[in-house]
Structures are given as C-alpha cells and as structure tokens.
Amino acid sequence: MTIASYSDLQQAVSDWMARGDVSGNAVDFISLAEARLNRELNPVETDAALVGVPSDRTIDISSIAMVKPIAMFIADTGGERPLLMRANGTFPYIDSEGMPAIWSIDGSTIAFDRPCDQAYNFRFRYQERFALSDSVATNSLLRDHPDVYLAASLMWGGVFTQDGAFAAGHKGLLDEAIPAIRSTIAQSKRGVLTVDPGLVAANRSDRWYLDA
C-alpha cells in the first residue's frame, strides 16, 4: 500500500504488526518514533506552496508543523521575489488590495501588510518538526522516506509486544537509514540560497510601501 498520510501510516503499522492486541496503539508508536526522528534529524528545512485569498491578508498554516519560519517568496513576472519578514504588529497595514510586500507570523496564520488583490502563488520556507496528526496529515520525511517512518514506528511496536527480534530488526533498518537522510538534509541546506531581508528592502522602491 502507499504510505502518504498519517492515516496510511497508522494502517500500515497495524498491518505489519498483524496482531489484534496492538489495535489502537499505532498512534503511540508513531509518536514515539517521531520523538527519536526529531532528536536524530533536528528541524528540517522544507517548502510549502501556498495561495493567497483575494480580499484577505492572511493565509492559514495550521496544517503545518512549523518550528521556525525562514522566508516567503511570491511568484512575480519572470520568477519569484522574496517578501520582507517583520514581527507582527511592527509594520503599517494598507487597507487597499494589492500585491503584498511584507509578511509576518500571527499564531497559526501568515499575515501580510495588505489584502491580496488576486490569488497569488507563494512559496513558504520553514523549519519543520515531525509531528503527524489528524490536522497535519503528512510532512517531508513521510513523503520522501515512508520506509523510515514505518521502521521507526514498528520498532516501538516490537518493544510494546516484547518481541525483541522484531524491534531489533527495525532498529537496524532505522540506524542504517538515518545517517543517509542526515547527509541528504545537510546537502539540501547548503544548496538553499538565503536572501538578506535588508537587501530585499534596499532593492525596492519606496512606492512599494507607500502605494495605497
């Protein structure tokens, strides 16, 4: 079966355990697996494709398990352009609709300096923690390495059922895979171009911030 979501993973854990006495415990196995994965891999940088809502200056990100926001890019003529990040409440809000220039985190939403005048495409880069739930159905690790997520969960299943051989087998798979994933994550971080927000601001005309 395809393991692409939290519910898929729960079902896969139950199927691989093939025991009636672990029914309902898959959630605990996954949670314990994530505790180790978060320790071993640390927060992962990843991207989310977001779409602005016309006449609204916020985007809901409650489905994202975010540790730290990094950057926001908007699709513009000829490619992407970074937006300026500011703390919520520290920049002026413009009532008229247009293309946003500034963004902030406000709880479980991204807030812009003005309402969108159309459905702009955004790329949100952030540090992600592994914390699947009914509202956070997937993440980058589950998408790219479902076998590792399953092995980490099944290891705890073996601990729960006191099946040492079962637990040890999946721990071995996990121990072998984690260094390779850690190396891939490190390489991807080196390949990410970061933009100094001060340079972004300096390259924009004052009209961007005064146009109402």
C-alpha positions in Angstrom: 0.0 0.0 0.0 1.0 3.6 -0.5 2.1 5.3 2.8 1.4 9.0 2.1 -0.6 10.2 5.1 -1.0 9.9 8.8 -3.9 7.5 8.4 -1.9 5.4 5.8 0.9 5.1 8.3 -1.4 4.0 11.1 -2.9 1.4 8.9 0.5 0.2 7.7 1.7 -0.2 11.3 -1.4 -2.3 12.2 -0.9 -4.4 9.0 2.8 -5.1 9.6 2.2 -5.9 13.3 -0.6 -8.3 12.3 -1.7 -8.6 15.9 -5.1 -7.8 17.4 -3.7 -6.7 20.7 -2.0 -3.6 19.2 -5.1 -2.2 17.7 -5.3 1.5 18.6 -1.7 1.7 19.7 -0.3 2.7 16.3 -0.7 6.4 17.2 1.6 5.9 20.3 4.2 4.0 18.2 4.2 6.8 15.7 4.5 9.5 18.4 7.5 7.7 20.0 9.1 7.2 16.6 8.8 10.9 15.9 10.5 11.7 19.2 13.6 9.9 18.0 13.4 11.2 14.5 13.2 14.8 15.8 16.3 14.2 18.0 18.3 12.5 15.3 17.5 14.7 12.3 16.8 18.1 14.0 14.4 20.5 12.4 14.3 20.1 8.6 14.0 23.0 6.2 11.2 22.5 3.7 8.8 24.4 1.4 5.1 24.7 1.3 3.2 26.0 -1.7 0.5 28.5 -0.6 -2.1 30.5 -2.4 -3.3 33.9 -1.3 -7.0 34.6 -0.9 -8.3 37.6 -2.8 -9.5 40.4 -0.4 -7.8 38.6 2.5 -4.4 39.4 4.0 -3.9 36.1 5.8 -3.2 32.5 5.0 -3.9 29.7 7.4 -0.9 27.4 8.1 -2.4 25.4 10.9 -1.8 22.2 8.9 2.0 22.9 9.0 4.1 21.6 12.0 6.5 24.6 12.0 9.4 25.1 14.3 10.7 28.4 12.7 9.7 30.5 9.7 12.5 31.2 7.3 11.4 33.0 4.2 8.4 33.8 1.9 8.5 34.2 -1.8 5.8 35.4 -4.2 5.5 34.4 -7.8 6.1 37.5 -9.9 6.7 38.2 -13.6 9.8 36.3 -14.6 10.1 34.2 -11.4 10.0 34.5 -7.7 10.6 37.5 -5.4 11.3 37.4 -1.7 9.0 39.3 0.7 10.2 41.2 3.7 9.6 39.5 7.0 8.7 41.6 10.0 7.3 40.9 13.5 3.6 41.0 13.7 2.3 44.5 14.5 5.6 46.3 13.7 4.7 47.4 10.2 1.8 49.5 8.8 -1.2 47.8 7.3 -2.6 49.1 4.0 -6.4 48.8 3.5 -6.4 48.7 -0.3 -5.9 45.4 -2.1 -2.7 44.7 -4.0 0.5 42.6 -4.1 1.9 42.1 -0.5 5.4 43.3 0.3 5.7 42.4 4.0 4.7 39.3 5.9 4.7 38.1 9.5 3.6 35.1 11.6 0.4 35.6 13.6 -0.3 32.5 15.5 -1.3 29.8 13.0 -1.6 32.3 10.1 0.7 34.2 7.8 -0.4 37.9 7.8 0.5 40.3 5.0 0.8 44.1 5.0 -2.3 44.3 2.7 -5.1 42.2 1.4 -4.3 40.3 -1.8 -5.9 41.6 -4.9 -5.7 38.2 -6.6 -4.8 34.6 -5.8 -1.0 35.0 -5.7 1.2 31.9 -5.5 3.6 31.9 -2.6 6.5 29.6 -1.5 6.9 29.4 2.3 10.2 28.1 3.6 10.3 27.0 7.2 11.8 24.6 9.6 9.6 21.6 10.2 9.2 19.2 13.1 7.9 15.7 12.6 4.5 15.7 14.3 1.8 14.0 12.3 -1.8 14.4 13.4 -5.3 14.4 12.0 -4.7 18.1 11.1 -1.1 17.6 9.9 -1.6 14.6 7.6 1.9 14.5 6.1 5.4 16.0 6.1 8.6 16.0 4.1 10.0 12.9 5.8 6.9 10.8 5.3 6.7 11.9 1.6 10.4 11.2 0.9 11.1 8.3 3.3 7.9 6.4 4.3 10.0 3.3 4.9 12.0 5.1 7.7 8.8 6.4 9.3 7.4 2.9 9.3 10.5 1.3 10.6 10.8 3.7 13.5 7.1 3.1 14.4 7.4 -0.7 14.1 10.5 -0.7 16.3 8.3 0.7 19.1 5.6 -1.8 18.2 8.2 -4.6 18.9 9.1 -3.0 22.2 5.4 -2.9 23.1 4.8 -6.6 22.3 8.1 -7.6 23.9 9.3 -9.0 20.6 13.0 -8.3 20.8 13.9 -9.7 17.4 11.1 -7.7 15.7 12.2 -4.5 17.4 15.9 -5.1 16.7 15.3 -5.8 13.0 13.5 -2.5 12.5 16.0 -0.6 14.7 18.7 -1.9 12.4 16.9 -0.5 9.4 16.5 2.8 11.1 20.1 3.0 12.3 21.2 2.4 8.7 18.9 4.9 7.1 19.2 7.9 9.5 22.9 8.8 8.6 22.0 8.8 4.9 19.0 11.0 5.5 21.0 13.4 7.7 23.6 13.7 4.9 20.8 14.5 2.3 19.3 17.1 4.6 22.8 18.8 5.1 23.3 18.9 1.3 19.9 20.4 0.7 20.7 23.1 3.3 23.9 24.0 1.6 22.0 24.3 -1.7 19.5 26.8 -0.4 20.1 30.4 -1.3 19.2 32.7 1.5 18.5 36.4 1.0 19.3 39.1 3.5 16.0 40.9 4.2 17.9 44.2 4.3 19.0 43.8 0.7 15.4 42.9 -0.2 14.2 46.2 1.3 17.0 48.2 -0.3 16.2 46.9 -3.7 12.6 48.0 -3.6 11.3 51.5 -4.4 9.6 53.5 -1.7 6.5 53.3 -3.8 6.1 49.7 -2.7 5.5 50.7 0.9 3.6 53.9 0.2 1.3 52.7 -2.6 -2.2 52.6 -1.1 
